[in-house]
Amino acid sequence: MTDIKTDNEQIALVTGASGGIGKSIAQALARTGRFVYLNFHSNREKAAETLEEIIRNGGNGALLEFDVTSQEESEQAIEKIIKEKGKIDILVNNAGIRNDMLMVRMKKENWQTVLDTNLTSFFNVTRLAVKNMLSKRFGRIINISSTSGQTGQAGQVNYSASKAGLIGATKALAREIAKRNITVNAVAPGFIETEMIDGLPVKEIAETIPAGRLGKPEEVAAAVVFLCSKDAGYITGQVIGINGGVL
Ligand SMILES: NC(=O)c1ccc[n+]([C@@H]2O[C@H](COP(=O)([O-])OP(=O)(O)OC[C@H]3O[C@@H](n4cnc5c(N)ncnc54)[C@H](OP(=O)(O)O)[C@@H]3O)[C@@H](O)[C@H]2O)c1
């Protein structure tokens, strides 16, 4: 795989870099030479630990605190990156939550917070980033969707809707900006070993997965790094499943 090594250091933003998958993505992008902004919301300590590790291993990056559900905070964060670095080459929309329950028990706020965090965040963070990418005629946008967004999952009407929505947004935006050398893809993980799946019956779940095990955050990160590479320049509007054969 050829990573993009140009004179210009690439600038990446990973939202939710204080969580399991975001951490691995930030580390992998830093390992391949990118300057990585690590976004967090409530968990500064975890994001700071990851940044320390990145720097210890010879990489480079910075922390960036903002709430992806706030358009104002998200746009200020993108403006800050552009002010500091002049550009944003890679955007990974990874921040997300789940709040599972049967639809009949679901309150409007349980629906809305999941949609705001997982889907409206895409709009909040991506719009100004795209503006900059259009002017630079380069960009890589990767949205972290989910198998639940492809198949639907009982108990996850809110989460499945948000993740399916991300796939629609990915495909539409990909068509809008493909001519400017900007690719937009989604990665759809199955069950991945992070805090997000705490409390789920992991052993039973593993038995339903053809690979016989859950996925690792690094396996998601590897796909993201590939989609950011020069070799992936003709891949856009796609959904890459990372699910051990579930789908
Ligand atoms: N784990 C899985 O099995 C799995 C499967 C499919 C898809 N995914 C998707 O992968 C992504 C990462 O999940 P994960 O497993 O790494 O979960 P995680 O460990 O729970 O991490 C979630 C991340 O999202 C951030 N976040 C939540 N609300 C936010 C907000 N309002 N503003 C900014 N950041 C916010 C959290 O930041 P703070 O902690 O700092 O608030 C944290 O960094 C999510 O989109 C998830 O839906 C996960």
The ligand as an ORCA input file, in Angstrom:
! r2SCAN-3c Opt
* xyz 0 1
  N     -17.546     -0.849     18.977
  C     -18.337     -1.355     18.058
  O     -18.699     -2.547     18.105
  C     -18.799     -0.507     16.900
  C     -19.431     -1.150     15.824
  C     -19.867     -0.401     14.739
  C     -19.673      0.964     14.724
  N     -19.061      1.579     15.778
  C     -18.911      3.031     15.698
  O     -17.549      3.381     15.856
  C     -17.446      4.687     16.426
  C     -16.509      4.638     17.621
  O     -17.039      3.725     18.576
  P     -16.197      3.081     19.763
  O     -16.533      1.653     19.796
  O     -14.784      3.502     19.685
  O     -16.956      3.761     21.000
  P     -16.408      4.427     22.342
  O     -15.170      3.743     22.801
  O     -17.598      4.498     23.222
  O     -16.016      5.909     21.846
  C     -16.983      6.839     21.452
  C     -16.288      8.149     21.150
  O     -17.269      9.102     20.702
  C     -17.016     10.317     21.378
  N     -18.217     11.134     21.505
  C     -19.443     10.776     21.955
  N     -20.270     11.845     21.959
  C     -19.538     12.897     21.495
  C     -19.811     14.281     21.266
  N     -21.032     14.792     21.498
  N     -18.821     15.080     20.783
  C     -17.581     14.575     20.536
  N     -17.267     13.278     20.734
  C     -18.231     12.455     21.209
  C     -16.504      9.914     22.753
  O     -15.811     11.032     23.314
  P     -15.748     11.347     24.906
  O     -15.613     10.013     25.584
  O     -14.553     12.221     25.054
  O     -17.023     12.040     25.242
  C     -15.596      8.759     22.376
  O     -14.336      9.264     21.982
  C     -18.880      5.096     16.795
  O     -19.403      5.932     15.793
  C     -19.627      3.767     16.801
  O     -20.995      3.930     16.534
  C     -18.618      0.876     16.860
*
